[in-house]
Amino acid sequence: MNEIELTEILKIAQDGEAKLKEMSNHATTMSEKWRVKTNTSINAEAIHNQDTKVESL
């Protein structure tokens, strides 16, 4: 391989690395949104259950 081919391969690898990092960051963001959504849902359900218990006392 000559220098030009190696430079092209390096560029492709760097572009791939950047794309993987972007995808990873996106997945992390989506995961965090899902965690907040599910925790909010779980907390709302827990509060509802507590209200039911208080009413039955």
C-alpha positions as CSV (number, residue, x, y, z in Angstrom):
1,M,0.0,0.0,0.0
2,N,1.2,3.5,-0.7
3,E,0.8,6.6,1.4
4,I,-2.3,7.8,-0.4
5,E,-4.2,4.5,0.2
6,L,-3.1,4.5,3.9
7,T,-4.3,8.1,4.3
8,E,-7.7,7.1,2.7
9,I,-8.0,4.1,5.0
10,L,-7.2,6.3,8.0
11,K,-9.8,8.8,7.0
12,I,-12.5,6.1,6.6
13,A,-11.6,4.7,10.0
14,Q,-11.8,8.1,11.6
15,D,-15.2,8.8,10.0
16,G,-16.4,5.4,11.3
17,E,-15.1,6.2,14.8
18,A,-16.9,9.5,14.8
19,K,-20.1,7.9,13.6
20,L,-19.9,5.2,16.3
21,K,-19.4,7.9,18.9
22,E,-22.4,9.8,17.6
23,M,-24.5,6.7,17.7
24,S,-23.3,5.9,21.3
25,N,-24.1,9.4,22.5
26,H,-27.6,9.1,20.9
27,A,-28.2,5.8,22.6
28,T,-27.1,7.2,25.9
29,T,-29.5,10.1,25.5
30,M,-32.4,7.8,24.6
31,S,-31.5,5.5,27.5
32,E,-31.6,8.5,29.9
33,K,-34.9,9.7,28.6
34,W,-36.3,6.2,29.0
35,R,-35.0,6.0,32.5
36,V,-36.6,9.3,33.5
37,K,-39.9,8.3,31.8
38,T,-40.0,4.9,33.5
39,N,-39.0,6.3,36.9
40,T,-41.6,9.0,36.6
41,S,-44.2,6.4,35.8
42,I,-43.1,4.1,38.7
43,N,-43.1,7.1,41.1
44,A,-46.6,8.2,39.9
45,E,-47.9,4.7,40.4
46,A,-46.3,4.5,43.9
47,I,-47.9,7.8,44.9
48,H,-51.3,6.5,43.6
49,N,-50.9,3.3,45.7
50,Q,-50.0,5.4,48.8
51,D,-53.1,7.5,48.3
52,T,-55.2,4.4,48.1
53,K,-53.7,3.1,51.3
54,V,-54.3,6.4,53.1
55,E,-57.9,6.5,52.0
56,S,-58.5,2.9,53.4
57,L,-57.2,3.9,56.8
